């Protein structure tokens, strides 16, 4: 997560206070610069401290993860949120959504779009539509994209499906 995301989640008020807090946890965190902010993740000592075996490192997908995190924060951190969930409708029909959570008993699937070709996004939406047809399960599909111009294109592709498209500027 970025410094500003951690600041928001833990209600740390100012930047200086957040930086002081993060510095005090330096034995348990690793970080690297991404754009204008540092990205923080647990190092081995941090994972050992909390009993986690999930290893996070610097990755090319960081923008994708940060965008998904930002949506999670914007949606008031749903407790049922799970990342990278496989949705299986039939033996030959499944998809791995970027995140899944529930609100009022309805499953909500999340897709974060950073730089995928629109053809890939279209295939995903078609697959979600097919899953809905095969299972008969009513669900909501949320997209979040960094690129303002993609919002109307994604909305057009979702025509007839329950869902919403957010841009990064809307959820900051």
C-alpha positions in Angstrom: 0.0 0.0 0.0 1.1 3.6 -0.5 1.7 6.0 2.4 -1.5 7.8 1.7 -3.5 4.6 1.6 -2.0 3.6 5.0 -2.7 7.1 6.3 -6.3 6.8 5.3 -6.9 3.3 6.7 -5.3 4.0 10.0 -6.6 7.6 10.3 -3.1 8.9 10.9 -4.0 12.5 10.1 -0.9 14.3 8.7 1.9 13.1 6.4 4.6 13.7 9.0 2.7 11.6 11.6 2.3 8.8 9.0 5.9 8.9 8.0 7.0 8.8 11.7 4.7 5.8 12.2 6.1 4.0 9.1 9.6 4.7 10.2 9.0 3.2 13.6 7.9 0.0 11.9 11.1 0.0 9.7 12.3 -3.4 11.0 9.1 -5.0 9.6 8.5 -3.1 6.4 10.2 -2.8 3.0 9.4 -0.1 0.6 10.2 1.3 -2.8 9.4 4.4 -4.7 6.5 4.3 -7.2 5.6 7.5 -8.8 5.3 10.2 -6.2 4.9 7.9 -3.2 6.5 5.0 -1.5 4.9 1.6 -1.6 5.2 -0.4 1.6 4.9 -4.2 2.2 5.9 -6.6 5.0 9.4 -8.0 4.9 10.4 -11.4 6.4 10.5 -10.0 9.9 7.1 -8.4 9.5 5.6 -11.6 8.1 7.1 -13.6 11.0 5.7 -11.1 13.5 2.1 -11.5 12.3 2.3 -15.2 11.2 1.8 -14.5 7.5 3.3 -16.7 4.8 2.2 -14.4 1.9 5.3 -12.9 0.3 5.0 -9.6 -1.4 7.8 -8.0 -3.3 8.3 -5.3 -5.9 6.3 -6.2 -8.9 5.3 -4.8 -12.3 1.6 -5.2 -11.3 1.9 -2.7 -8.4 -0.3 -0.1 -10.1 -3.0 -2.8 -10.6 -2.8 -3.7 -6.8 -2.8 0.0 -5.7 -5.9 0.7 -7.9 -7.7 -2.3 -6.3 -6.6 -1.1 -2.8 -7.9 2.4 -3.6 -11.4 1.0 -4.5 -11.4 -1.1 -1.3 -10.7 2.0 0.7 -13.3 4.0 -1.2 -16.0 1.3 -0.6 -15.3 1.6 3.1 -13.2 -1.6 3.4 -15.8 -4.3 3.0 -15.2 -7.1 5.5 -16.0 -9.9 3.1 -13.4 -8.6 0.5 -11.2 -11.3 -1.0 -8.5 -10.8 -3.7 -8.0 -13.0 -6.8 -11.0 -15.3 -6.4 -11.8 -18.0 -8.9 -15.5 -17.9 -10.0 -16.5 -21.3 -11.5 -19.8 -21.7 -13.3 -19.1 -25.0 -15.2 -16.3 -27.3 -15.9 -15.2 -25.2 -18.9 -16.4 -21.8 -17.6 -14.6 -19.9 -15.0 -12.8 -16.5 -14.4 -10.5 -15.1 -11.7 -11.8 -11.8 -10.6 -9.5 -9.2 -9.1 -11.6 -9.1 -5.9 -15.0 -10.3 -4.6 -17.2 -9.2 -1.7 -20.8 -9.3 -0.7 -23.3 -6.5 0.1 -26.8 -7.5 1.4 -26.2 -11.0 0.2 -25.4 -10.1 -3.4 -21.9 -11.1 -4.8 -19.9 -8.2 -6.2 -17.1 -8.9 -8.5 -14.3 -6.4 -9.0 -12.1 -5.8 -12.0 -9.2 -3.3 -12.0 -8.1 -2.0 -15.4 -4.8 -0.3 -15.6 -3.5 -1.0 -19.2 -5.3 -4.0 -20.6 -6.3 -3.9 -24.2 -10.1 -3.2 -24.5 -10.4 -6.5 -26.4 -9.4 -8.3 -23.1 -11.9 -6.3 -21.1 -14.6 -7.2 -23.6 -13.8 -10.9 -23.3 -14.0 -10.6 -19.5 -17.4 -8.9 -19.6 -18.6 -11.5 -22.1 -17.4 -14.2 -19.8 -19.2 -12.6 -16.8 -22.4 -12.4 -18.9 -22.1 -16.1 -19.8 -21.5 -17.0 -16.1 -24.6 -15.1 -15.2 -26.6 -16.9 -17.9 -25.3 -20.4 -16.9 -25.7 -20.0 -13.1 -28.7 -17.8 -13.0 -27.0 -16.0 -10.0 -27.6 -12.3 -9.8 -24.4 -10.4 -9.2 -22.9 -6.9 -9.5 -19.8 -6.1 -11.5 -17.6 -3.2 -10.5 -14.8 -1.9 -12.7 -12.2 0.6 -11.8 -9.9 2.2 -14.4 -7.2 4.8 -14.3 -8.1 6.1 -17.8 -11.1 8.5 -18.0 -11.8 7.6 -21.6 -12.3 4.0 -20.8 -15.3 4.6 -18.5 -17.9 5.1 -21.3 -16.4 2.2 -23.3 -16.6 -0.2 -20.3 -20.2 1.0 -19.5 -21.2 0.4 -23.1 -19.7 -3.1 -23.0 -21.6 -3.8 -19.7 -24.9 -2.9 -21.4 -27.7 -4.8 -19.6 -25.5 -6.0 -16.7 -25.8 -4.8 -13.1 -22.7 -2.9 -12.4 -20.7 0.3 -12.2 -17.5 1.8 -13.6 -15.3 4.0 -11.5 -12.3 6.0 -12.5 -9.3 6.6 -10.2 -10.2 10.3 -10.0 -13.7 9.4 -8.6 -12.4 7.3 -5.8 -9.4 9.3 -4.6 
